Amino acid sequence: MTPPPWRFDLQIEEDLIEEVIRVIGYDKLPLPPPLAPVWPTRAARGAAQRARGAPRMRATLDYQETISFSFVEDALGSMSWPATTTRSRVLNPIAAPLAVMRSSLVGSLVDDAAPQPGATHAIACACSRSARVYRRDPSVAAAD
């Protein structure tokens, strides 16, 4: 089935299902909704357990977990391995210097390990971080 051209809001199958339910009436839906059992696969359970165990394992090795913004300075955003040029610029940053989404954790870790203003000396530290990184999709045109 192909929707008429003036119905630009019907792009995927779920859009059509929503529209049909809206026309028929939400009050006609069966209560409670049908349920199907969902069981995670053995691989998914193993990956989740490993992800939960990683911070604990790093703590036993005396690593300090750092917490940082997903927004970074442009100079820190360029610190990535492997090198990437697909950094995501933020259209409305929370602060002027924080205008790029991190594409790697390297820049955040370097910033966290740097001596703080007023520090009399640098100290050695072992830092770790588990977090999302963001890469711009090169097929999407940049906004002004």
DSSP file (Angstrom, degrees, kcal/mol; ACC not computed):
  #  RESIDUE AA STRUCTURE BP1 BP2  ACC     N-H-->O    O-->H-N    N-H-->O    O-->H-N    TCO  KAPPA ALPHA  PHI   PSI    X-CA   Y-CA   Z-CA
    1    1 A M              0   0    0      0, 0.0     0, 0.0     0, 0.0     0, 0.0   0.000 360.0 360.0 360.0 136.7    0.0    0.0    0.0
    2    2 A T        -     0   0    0      0, 0.0     0, 0.0     0, 0.0     0, 0.0  -0.971 360.0-132.4-116.9 123.6    1.3    3.5   -0.9
    3    3 A P        -     0   0    0      0, 0.0    13,-0.0     0, 0.0     5,-0.0  -0.346  36.5 -90.4 -71.0 156.7   -0.1    6.5    1.0
    4    4 A P    >   -     0   0    0      0, 0.0     3,-2.0     0, 0.0     0, 0.0  -0.289  38.8-110.0 -63.8 154.0   -1.3    9.5   -0.9
    5    5 A P  T 3  S+     0   0    0      0, 0.0     3,-0.1     0, 0.0     0, 0.0   0.747 115.2  61.5 -61.2 -25.2    1.4   12.1   -1.5
    6    6 A W  T 3  S+     0   0    0      1,-0.2     2,-1.0     2,-0.1     3,-0.2   0.596  87.1  77.7 -79.4  -7.9   -0.2   14.7    0.8
    7    7 A R    X   +     0   0    0     -3,-2.0     3,-1.7     1,-0.2    -1,-0.2  -0.524  51.9 155.7 -96.7  66.1    0.3   12.2    3.8
    8    8 A F  T 3   +     0   0    0     -2,-1.0    -1,-0.2     1,-0.3    -2,-0.1   0.657  63.9  70.6 -65.2 -15.9    4.0   12.9    4.3
    9    9 A D  T 3  S+     0   0    0     -3,-0.2     2,-1.1     1,-0.2     3,-0.3   0.584  79.3  81.7 -79.4  -9.3    3.6   11.8    7.9
   10   10 A L    <   +     0   0    0     -3,-1.7    -1,-0.2     1,-0.2    -3,-0.1  -0.751  49.9 135.8 -98.1  90.4    3.1    8.2    6.8
   11   11 A Q        +     0   0    0     -2,-1.1     2,-0.3     1,-0.1    -1,-0.2   0.783  61.6  28.1-104.8 -35.5    6.7    7.1    6.3
   12   12 A I  S >> S-     0   0    0     -3,-0.3     4,-1.3     1,-0.1     3,-0.9  -0.781  86.4 -98.9-127.4 169.0    7.0    3.6    7.9
   13   13 A E  H 3> S+     0   0    0     -2,-0.3     4,-2.2     1,-0.3     3,-0.2   0.863 119.7  58.1 -55.9 -40.6    4.6    0.7    8.7
   14   14 A E  H 3> S+     0   0    0      1,-0.2     4,-2.5     2,-0.2    -1,-0.3   0.836 100.6  57.4 -62.7 -32.8    4.1    1.9   12.3
   15   15 A D  H <> S+     0   0    0     -3,-0.9     4,-2.0     2,-0.2    -1,-0.2   0.915 108.2  46.6 -62.3 -42.7    2.8    5.2   11.1
   16   16 A L  H  X S+     0   0    0     -4,-1.3     4,-2.5     2,-0.2    -2,-0.2   0.908 111.0  51.6 -66.2 -42.1    0.1    3.5    9.1
   17   17 A I  H  X S+     0   0    0     -4,-2.2     4,-2.4     1,-0.2     5,-0.2   0.928 110.0  49.8 -60.7 -45.3   -0.8    1.2   12.1
   18   18 A E  H  X S+     0   0    0     -4,-2.5     4,-2.4     1,-0.2    -1,-0.2   0.911 111.0  49.6 -58.5 -43.0   -1.1    4.3   14.4
   19   19 A E  H  X S+     0   0    0     -4,-2.0     4,-2.3     2,-0.2    -2,-0.2   0.911 110.3  49.4 -65.8 -42.5   -3.3    6.0   11.8
   20   20 A V  H  X S+     0   0    0     -4,-2.5     4,-2.7     1,-0.2     5,-0.2   0.927 112.6  47.9 -62.0 -44.6   -5.6    3.0   11.5
   21   21 A I  H  X S+     0   0    0     -4,-2.4     4,-3.0     1,-0.2    -2,-0.2   0.895 110.3  52.6 -63.7 -39.4   -5.9    2.7   15.2
   22   22 A R  H  < S+     0   0    0     -4,-2.4     4,-0.2    -5,-0.2    -1,-0.2   0.912 112.5  44.6 -62.2 -42.1   -6.7    6.4   15.5
   23   23 A V  H  < S+     0   0    0     -4,-2.3    -2,-0.2     1,-0.2    -1,-0.2   0.919 117.2  43.8 -69.2 -43.8   -9.5    6.2   12.9
   24   24 A I  H  < S-     0   0    0     -4,-2.7    -2,-0.2    -5,-0.2    -1,-0.2   0.900 123.6-101.4 -68.0 -40.2  -11.0    3.0   14.4
   25   25 A G    ><  -     0   0    0     -4,-3.0     3,-1.5    -5,-0.2     4,-0.2   0.076   7.3-120.6 122.1 128.3  -10.7    4.4   18.0
   26   26 A Y  G >  S+     0   0    0      1,-0.3     3,-1.6    -4,-0.2    -1,-0.1   0.817 111.1  65.6 -62.9 -30.5   -8.2    3.8   20.8
   27   27 A D  G 3  S+     0   0    0      1,-0.3    -1,-0.3    -3,-0.0    -2,-0.1   0.633  92.5  63.2 -69.5 -11.9  -11.1    2.7   23.0
   28   28 A K  G <  S+     0   0    0     -3,-1.5    -1,-0.3    -7,-0.2    -2,-0.2   0.537  77.7 108.6 -88.1  -7.3  -11.6   -0.4   20.7
   29   29 A L  S <  S-     0   0    0     -3,-1.6     2,-0.1    -4,-0.2    -3,-0.0  -0.454  80.3-105.5 -69.2 141.4   -8.1   -1.7   21.5
   30   30 A P        -     0   0    0      0, 0.0    -1,-0.1     0, 0.0    -2,-0.1  -0.413  40.4-111.2 -68.5 142.1   -8.2   -4.9   23.7
   31   31 A L  S    S+     0   0    0     -2,-0.1     0, 0.0     2,-0.1     0, 0.0  -0.972  97.6  30.7-117.0 135.2   -7.3   -4.5   27.3
   32   32 A P  S    S-     0   0    0      0, 0.0     3,-0.1     0, 0.0    -1,-0.0   0.702 101.3-116.0 -72.0 164.1   -4.8   -5.6   28.5
   33   33 A P        -     0   0    0      0, 0.0    -2,-0.1     0, 0.0    -4,-0.0  -0.306  40.7 -89.2 -64.1 150.8   -2.6   -5.4   25.4
   34   34 A P        -     0   0    0      0, 0.0     2,-0.4     0, 0.0     0, 0.0  -0.340  46.5-150.7 -61.7 140.5   -1.4   -8.7   24.1
   35   35 A L        -     0   0    0     -3,-0.1     0, 0.0    -2,-0.0     0, 0.0  -0.900  12.6-168.4-116.4 143.6    1.9   -9.8   25.7
   36   36 A A        -     0   0    0     -2,-0.4     2,-0.1     2,-0.0     0, 0.0  -0.989  32.7-108.0-126.0 138.6    4.7  -12.0   24.2
   37   37 A P        -     0   0    0      0, 0.0     2,-0.5     0, 0.0    -2,-0.0  -0.434  31.7-161.1 -67.3 137.9    7.5  -13.4   26.3
   38   38 A V        +     0   0    0     -2,-0.1    -2,-0.0     2,-0.0     0, 0.0  -0.980  10.4 179.8-122.6 121.1   10.8  -11.7   25.6
   39   39 A W        -     0   0    0     -2,-0.5     2,-0.1     0, 0.0     0, 0.0  -0.981  26.7-125.4-122.3 127.8   14.0  -13.5   26.6
   40   40 A P        -     0   0    0      0, 0.0    -2,-0.0     0, 0.0     2,-0.0  -0.415  34.1-109.4 -67.8 146.7   17.4  -12.0   26.1
   41   41 A T     >  -     0   0    0      1,-0.1     4,-2.5    -2,-0.1     5,-0.2  -0.290  26.3-109.2 -70.3 161.7   19.8  -14.3   24.2
   42   42 A R  H  > S+     0   0    0      1,-0.2     4,-2.3     2,-0.2     5,-0.2   0.889 120.9  52.6 -58.8 -40.0   22.7  -15.9   26.0
   43   43 A A  H  > S+     0   0    0      2,-0.2     4,-2.4     1,-0.2    -1,-0.2   0.909 109.2  48.6 -63.8 -42.2   25.1  -13.6   24.1
   44   44 A A  H  > S+     0   0    0      2,-0.2     4,-2.3     1,-0.2    -2,-0.2   0.902 111.2  49.9 -65.6 -41.0   23.2  -10.5   25.1
   45   45 A R  H  X S+     0   0    0     -4,-2.5     4,-2.2     1,-0.2    -1,-0.2   0.915 111.9  49.0 -63.1 -41.5   23.1  -11.6   28.8
   46   46 A G  H  X S+     0   0    0     -4,-2.3     4,-2.3     2,-0.2    -2,-0.2   0.901 110.8  49.3 -64.8 -41.6   26.8  -12.3   28.7
   47   47 A A  H  X S+     0   0    0     -4,-2.4     4,-2.3     1,-0.2    -1,-0.2   0.901 111.4  49.6 -64.8 -40.5   27.6   -8.9   27.1
   48   48 A A  H  X S+     0   0    0     -4,-2.3     4,-2.1     2,-0.2    -2,-0.2   0.902 110.9  49.4 -65.3 -41.2   25.5   -7.1   29.8
   49   49 A Q  H  X S+     0   0    0     -4,-2.2     4,-1.8     2,-0.2    -2,-0.2   0.902 111.7  48.8 -65.1 -40.3   27.2   -9.0   32.6
   50   50 A R  H  X S+     0   0    0     -4,-2.3     4,-1.4     2,-0.2    -2,-0.2   0.907 110.3  51.4 -65.2 -40.5   30.6   -8.1   31.2
   51   51 A A  H  < S+     0   0    0     -4,-2.3    -2,-0.2     1,-0.2    -1,-0.2   0.893 111.9  46.6 -64.4 -39.4   29.6   -4.4   30.8
   52   52 A R  H  X S+     0   0    0     -4,-2.1     4,-0.6     1,-0.2    -1,-0.2   0.828 113.5  49.5 -70.3 -31.0   28.4   -4.3   34.5
   53   53 A G  H  X S+     0   0    0     -4,-1.8     4,-2.4    -5,-0.2    -1,-0.2   0.689  91.4  79.2 -82.1 -18.7   31.6   -6.0   35.7
   54   54 A A  H  X S+     0   0    0     -4,-1.4     4,-2.5     1,-0.2     5,-0.2   0.923  93.0  46.7 -60.5 -49.1   34.1   -3.8   33.8
   55   55 A P  H  > S+     0   0    0      0, 0.0     4,-2.1     0, 0.0    -1,-0.2   0.906 113.4  50.5 -60.8 -38.4   34.0   -0.8   36.3
   56   56 A R  H  X S+     0   0    0     -4,-0.6     4,-1.8     2,-0.2    -2,-0.2   0.916 110.3  49.4 -63.1 -42.9   34.3   -3.2   39.2
   57   57 A M  H  X S+     0   0    0     -4,-2.4     4,-0.8     1,-0.2    -1,-0.2   0.915 110.9  49.2 -63.3 -43.2   37.3   -4.9   37.6
   58   58 A R  H ><>S+     0   0    0     -4,-2.5     5,-2.3     1,-0.2     3,-0.5   0.866 107.8  55.4 -65.2 -34.6   39.0   -1.5   36.9
   59   59 A A  H ><5S+     0   0    0     -4,-2.1     3,-1.9     1,-0.2    -1,-0.2   0.885 102.4  55.5 -65.2 -38.1   38.4   -0.5   40.5
   60   60 A T  H 3<5S+     0   0    0     -4,-1.8    -1,-0.2     1,-0.3    -2,-0.2   0.746 104.9  54.3 -66.0 -20.9   40.2   -3.6   41.7
   61   61 A L  T <<5S-     0   0    0     -4,-0.8    -1,-0.3    -3,-0.5    -2,-0.2   0.236 123.2-108.3 -93.5  12.4   43.2   -2.4   39.6
   62   62 A D  T < 5 +     0   0    0     -3,-1.9    64,-0.3     1,-0.2     2,-0.3   0.723  66.7 152.3  67.2  25.4   43.1    1.0   41.4
   63   63 A Y      < -     0   0    0     -5,-2.3     2,-0.5    -6,-0.1    -1,-0.2  -0.662  40.2-137.0 -80.7 142.6   41.8    2.9   38.4
   64   64 A Q  E     -a  127   0A   0     62,-3.3    64,-2.1    -2,-0.3     2,-0.4  -0.888  15.4-133.2 -99.8 126.3   39.7    6.0   39.2
   65   65 A E  E     -a  128   0A   0     -2,-0.5     2,-0.3    62,-0.2    64,-0.2  -0.649  20.8-153.1 -81.3 132.6   36.6    6.4   37.2
   66   66 A T        -     0   0    0     62,-2.4     2,-0.4    -2,-0.4    64,-0.2  -0.738   3.8-152.7-102.4 153.3   36.1    9.8   35.8
   67   67 A I        +     0   0    0     -2,-0.3     2,-0.3    62,-0.1    64,-0.0  -0.994  25.8 160.4-125.8 130.5   32.8   11.5   35.0
   68   68 A S        -     0   0    0     -2,-0.4     4,-0.1     4,-0.0    40,-0.0  -0.945  40.7 -86.5-146.8 164.2   32.6   14.1   32.3
   69   69 A F        -     0   0    0     -2,-0.3    33,-0.0     2,-0.2    39,-0.0  -0.299  26.3-132.3 -65.6 154.5   30.3   16.0   29.9
   70   70 A S  S    S+     0   0    0     31,-0.1    32,-2.8     2,-0.0     2,-0.4   0.641  93.8  80.2 -77.0 -17.1   29.5   14.5   26.5
   71   71 A F  E     +B  101   0B   0     30,-0.2     2,-0.3    28,-0.0    30,-0.2  -0.769  65.7 175.7 -91.4 135.0   30.3   18.0   25.3
   72   72 A V  E     -B  100   0B   0     28,-3.2    28,-1.5    -2,-0.4    27,-0.4  -0.872  36.3 -88.6-133.4 166.3   33.9   18.9   24.9
   73   73 A E     >  -     0   0    0     -2,-0.3     4,-2.6    25,-0.2     3,-0.3  -0.414  43.7-111.8 -69.2 153.6   36.1   21.8   23.7
   74   74 A D  H  > S+     0   0    0     23,-0.5     4,-1.2     1,-0.2    -1,-0.1   0.878 118.2  53.9 -56.4 -40.1   36.9   21.6   20.0
   75   75 A A  H  4 S+     0   0    0      1,-0.2     4,-0.3     2,-0.2    -1,-0.2   0.891 112.4  43.6 -63.5 -39.1   40.6   20.9   20.8
   76   76 A L  H >4 S+     0   0    0     -3,-0.3     3,-1.2     1,-0.2    31,-0.3   0.829 107.2  61.0 -74.2 -31.5   39.7   18.0   23.0
   77   77 A G  H 3< S+     0   0    0     -4,-2.6    26,-0.3     1,-0.3    -1,-0.2   0.779  99.7  56.1 -65.0 -25.6   37.1   16.8   20.4
   78   78 A S  T 3< S+     0   0    0     -4,-1.2     2,-1.3    -3,-0.2    -1,-0.3   0.613  83.9  93.0 -83.3 -10.6   39.9   16.4   17.9
   79   79 A M    <   +     0   0    0     -3,-1.2    28,-1.0    -4,-0.3     2,-0.4  -0.685  59.6 134.4 -81.7  95.9   41.8   14.0   20.2
   80   80 A S        -     0   0    0     -2,-1.3    24,-0.1    26,-0.1     4,-0.1  -0.993  50.1-119.8-144.2 152.0   40.6   10.7   19.1
   81   81 A W  S    S+     0   0    0     -2,-0.4     2,-0.2     1,-0.2    24,-0.2  -0.981 104.0  32.0-135.9 124.3   41.9    7.4   18.2
   82   82 A P  S    S-     0   0    0      0, 0.0    -1,-0.2     0, 0.0     0, 0.0   0.602 114.1-108.4 -68.4 157.2   41.6    6.3   15.5
   83   83 A A        -     0   0    0     -2,-0.2     2,-0.4     2,-0.1    -2,-0.1  -0.253  44.4-177.0 -57.4 137.0   41.7    9.8   14.1
   84   84 A T        -     0   0    0     -6,-0.2     3,-0.1    -4,-0.1    19,-0.1  -0.989  30.2-167.9-137.7 146.3   38.3   11.0   12.9
   85   85 A T  S    S+     0   0    0     -2,-0.4     2,-0.7     1,-0.1    -1,-0.1   0.250  70.1  95.3-111.0   9.2   37.1   14.2   11.2
   86   86 A T        +     0   0    0     17,-0.1    50,-3.5     2,-0.1     2,-0.2  -0.364  50.9 155.5-100.3  54.2   33.4   13.4   11.8
   87   87 A R        -     0   0    0     -2,-0.7     2,-0.7    48,-0.2    48,-0.1  -0.537  41.8-125.7 -77.9 147.0   32.9   15.4   15.0
   88   88 A S  E     -C  101   0B   0     13,-0.6    13,-3.0    46,-0.3     2,-0.3  -0.848  18.5-149.1 -98.2 116.4   29.4   16.6   15.8
   89   89 A R  E     -C  100   0B   0     -2,-0.7     2,-0.5    11,-0.2    11,-0.3  -0.624  15.9-127.8 -80.9 141.6   29.0   20.3   16.4
   90   90 A V        -     0   0    0      9,-2.6    -1,-0.0    -2,-0.3   -19,-0.0  -0.781   8.4-153.7 -91.8 129.8   26.3   21.3   18.8
   91   91 A L  S    S+     0   0    0     -2,-0.5    -1,-0.1     1,-0.3     8,-0.0   0.831  93.2  24.4 -73.1 -31.9   23.9   23.9   17.4
   92   92 A N  S    S-     0   0    0      3,-0.0    -1,-0.3     7,-0.0     4,-0.0  -0.622  85.5-165.4-133.0  74.8   23.0   25.3   20.9
   93   93 A P        -     0   0    0      0, 0.0     6,-0.1     0, 0.0     3,-0.1  -0.205  26.6-129.0 -63.7 151.8   25.9   24.5   23.3
   94   94 A I  S    S+     0   0    0      4,-0.4     2,-0.3     1,-0.2     5,-0.1   0.736  97.3  12.9 -71.9 -22.1   25.4   24.7   27.0
   95   95 A A  S >  S-     0   0    0      3,-0.4     3,-0.8     1,-0.1    -1,-0.2  -0.979  85.3-110.9-150.3 150.0   28.6   26.9   27.2
   96   96 A A  T 3  S+     0   0    0     -2,-0.3     3,-0.2     1,-0.3    -1,-0.1   0.868 115.5  45.8 -53.5 -44.7   30.6   28.5   24.4
   97   97 A P  T 3  S+     0   0    0      0, 0.0     2,-1.6     0, 0.0   -23,-0.5   0.800 100.3  71.1 -71.9 -23.2   33.7   26.3   24.7
   98   98 A L    <   +     0   0    0     -3,-0.8    -4,-0.4     1,-0.2    -3,-0.4  -0.481  59.4 127.7 -92.3  67.7   31.6   23.1   24.9
   99   99 A A        +     0   0    0     -2,-1.6    -9,-2.6   -27,-0.4     2,-0.4   0.296  53.1  67.2-108.6   8.4   30.5   23.1   21.2
  100  100 A V  E    S-BC  72  89B   0    -28,-1.5   -28,-3.2   -11,-0.3     2,-0.4  -0.987  73.4-129.1-132.3 139.2   31.5   19.6   20.1
  101  101 A M  E     -BC  71  88B   0    -13,-3.0   -13,-0.6    -2,-0.4   -30,-0.2  -0.705  43.7-101.9 -81.4 137.4   30.2   16.1   21.1
  102  102 A R        -     0   0    0    -32,-2.8    32,-3.4    -2,-0.4   -25,-0.1  -0.347  31.9-173.0 -64.7 136.2   33.1   13.9   22.0
  103  103 A S  S    S+     0   0    0    -26,-0.3     2,-0.3    30,-0.2    -1,-0.2   0.370  76.0  20.1-105.0   0.3   34.1   11.4   19.3
  104  104 A S        -     0   0    0     28,-0.1     4,-0.4   -24,-0.1    -1,-0.2  -0.970  69.2-128.3-158.9 158.1   36.5    9.6   21.6
  105  105 A L  S  > S+     0   0    0     -2,-0.3     4,-2.4   -24,-0.2     5,-0.2   0.573  93.0  85.7 -86.3  -9.8   37.1    9.3   25.4
  106  106 A V  H  > S+     0   0    0      1,-0.2     4,-2.7     2,-0.2     5,-0.2   0.930  87.7  48.3 -58.8 -49.8   40.7   10.3   25.0
  107  107 A G  H  > S+     0   0    0    -28,-1.0     4,-2.3   -31,-0.3    -1,-0.2   0.902 112.6  48.4 -60.0 -42.9   40.1   14.0   25.1
  108  108 A S  H  > S+     0   0    0     -4,-0.4     4,-2.5     2,-0.2    -1,-0.2   0.909 112.8  48.2 -64.1 -42.2   37.9   13.8   28.2
  109  109 A L  H  X S+     0   0    0     -4,-2.4     4,-2.1     2,-0.2    -2,-0.2   0.904 111.3  49.8 -66.2 -40.8   40.5   11.6   30.0
  110  110 A V  H  X S+     0   0    0     -4,-2.7     4,-1.0    -5,-0.2    -2,-0.2   0.926 112.9  47.5 -62.1 -43.9   43.3   13.9   29.2
  111  111 A D  H  < S+     0   0    0     -4,-2.3     3,-0.5    -5,-0.2    -2,-0.2   0.903 112.4  49.2 -64.3 -41.7   41.3   16.9   30.5
  112  112 A D  H  < S+     0   0    0     -4,-2.5    -1,-0.2     1,-0.2    -2,-0.2   0.849 112.5  47.8 -66.4 -34.3   40.4   15.0   33.6
  113  113 A A  H  < S+     0   0    0     -4,-2.1    10,-0.2    -5,-0.2    -1,-0.2   0.608  89.1 105.6 -83.7 -11.8   44.0   14.0   34.3
  114  114 A A  S  < S-     0   0    0     -4,-1.0    -3,-0.0    -3,-0.5     2,-0.0  -0.368  86.2 -94.0 -68.5 146.8   45.4   17.5   33.7
  115  115 A P        -     0   0    0      0, 0.0    -1,-0.1     0, 0.0     7,-0.1  -0.350  44.1-119.9 -59.7 139.5   46.5   19.5   36.8
  116  116 A Q    >   -     0   0    0      1,-0.1     3,-2.3    -3,-0.1    -4,-0.0  -0.435  39.8 -80.8 -78.4 154.9   43.7   21.7   38.1
  117  117 A P  T 3  S+     0   0    0      0, 0.0    -1,-0.1     0, 0.0     3,-0.1  -0.321 120.1  21.8 -56.3 133.0   44.2   25.5   38.3
  118  118 A G  T 3  S+     0   0    0      1,-0.3     2,-0.1    -3,-0.1    -2,-0.1   0.359  87.3 141.7  90.0  -5.6   46.1   26.4   41.4
  119  119 A A    <   -     0   0    0     -3,-2.3    -1,-0.3     1,-0.1     3,-0.1  -0.470  44.5-151.0 -70.3 140.9   47.6   22.9   41.8
  120  120 A T  S    S+     0   0    0      1,-0.2     2,-0.3    -2,-0.1    -1,-0.1   0.738  74.2   3.0 -85.5 -23.1   51.2   23.0   43.0
  121  121 A H  S    S-     0   0    0      2,-0.0     2,-0.2     0, 0.0    -1,-0.2  -0.991  74.3-106.8-157.5 159.1   52.3   19.8   41.3
  122  122 A A        -     0   0    0     -2,-0.3     2,-0.3    -3,-0.1    -8,-0.1  -0.596  30.6-153.2 -86.5 150.2   51.0   17.1   39.0
  123  123 A I        -     0   0    0    -10,-0.2     2,-0.3    -2,-0.2    -2,-0.0  -0.910  19.5-112.0-121.6 152.9   50.2   13.6   40.3
  124  124 A A        +     0   0    0     -2,-0.3     2,-0.3     2,-0.0     0, 0.0  -0.621  43.1 172.3 -80.2 140.4   50.2   10.3   38.6
  125  125 A C        -     0   0    0     -2,-0.3     2,-0.6     2,-0.0   -62,-0.1  -0.992  33.5-139.3-147.4 154.7   46.8    8.7   38.2
  126  126 A A        -     0   0    0    -64,-0.3   -62,-3.3    -2,-0.3     2,-0.3  -0.956  32.8-175.1-114.5 110.5   45.1    5.8   36.5
  127  127 A C  E     -a   64   0A   0     -2,-0.6     2,-0.3   -64,-0.2   -62,-0.2  -0.769   8.8-178.0-109.9 150.5   41.8    6.9   35.0
  128  128 A S  E     -a   65   0A   0    -64,-2.1   -62,-2.4    -2,-0.3     2,-0.3  -0.960   1.9-176.2-140.5 160.6   39.1    5.0   33.3
  129  129 A R        -     0   0    0     -2,-0.3     2,-0.5   -64,-0.2   -62,-0.1  -0.935  13.8-164.3-158.6 132.9   35.8    5.8   31.7
  130  130 A S        +     0   0    0     -2,-0.3     2,-0.3   -64,-0.2    -2,-0.0  -0.985  42.5 124.7-115.6 117.5   32.9    3.9   30.1
  131  131 A A        -     0   0    0     -2,-0.5     2,-0.2   -64,-0.0   -26,-0.1  -0.980  58.7 -82.3-162.8 168.2   30.7    6.2   28.1
  132  132 A R        -     0   0    0     -2,-0.3     2,-0.3   -28,-0.0   -28,-0.1  -0.473  33.9-156.2 -76.9 150.1   29.1    6.9   24.8
  133  133 A V        -     0   0    0     -2,-0.2     2,-0.4   -30,-0.1   -30,-0.2  -0.892   9.7-139.2-121.2 159.4   31.0    8.6   22.0
  134  134 A Y        -     0   0    0    -32,-3.4     2,-0.4    -2,-0.3   -46,-0.3  -0.966  15.5-175.5-126.7 130.9   29.3   10.5   19.1
  135  135 A R        -     0   0    0     -2,-0.4   -48,-0.2   -48,-0.1     2,-0.2  -0.989  28.2-119.8-126.5 134.7   30.3   10.5   15.5
  136  136 A R        -     0   0    0    -50,-3.5   -51,-0.1    -2,-0.4   -48,-0.1  -0.474  26.2-119.8 -71.4 139.3   28.6   12.7   12.9
  137  137 A D    >   -     0   0    0     -2,-0.2     3,-2.1     1,-0.2    -1,-0.1  -0.721  18.8-151.5 -78.2 113.4   27.0   10.8   10.0
  138  138 A P  T 3  S+     0   0    0      0, 0.0    -1,-0.2     0, 0.0     4,-0.1   0.687  91.4  65.5 -64.6 -15.4   28.9   12.1    6.9
  139  139 A S  T 3  S+     0   0    0      2,-0.1     2,-0.5    -3,-0.0    -2,-0.0   0.614  87.6  82.6 -80.6  -9.4   25.8   11.5    4.7
  140  140 A V  S <  S-     0   0    0     -3,-2.1     2,-0.1     1,-0.0    -4,-0.0  -0.824  86.5-120.0 -98.2 130.4   23.9   14.2    6.7
  141  141 A A        -     0   0    0     -2,-0.5     2,-0.1     1,-0.1    -2,-0.1  -0.402  31.3-109.6 -67.6 140.5   24.4   17.8    5.6
  142  142 A A        -     0   0    0     -4,-0.1     2,-0.2    -2,-0.1    -1,-0.1  -0.462  30.7-130.7 -70.9 141.3   25.8   20.1    8.3
  143  143 A A              0   0    0     -2,-0.1    -1,-0.1     1,-0.1     0, 0.0  -0.589 360.0 360.0 -90.0 155.9   23.4   22.7    9.6
  144  144 A D              0   0    0     -2,-0.2    -1,-0.1     0, 0.0    -2,-0.0   0.456 360.0 360.0 -82.4 360.0   24.3   26.3    9.9
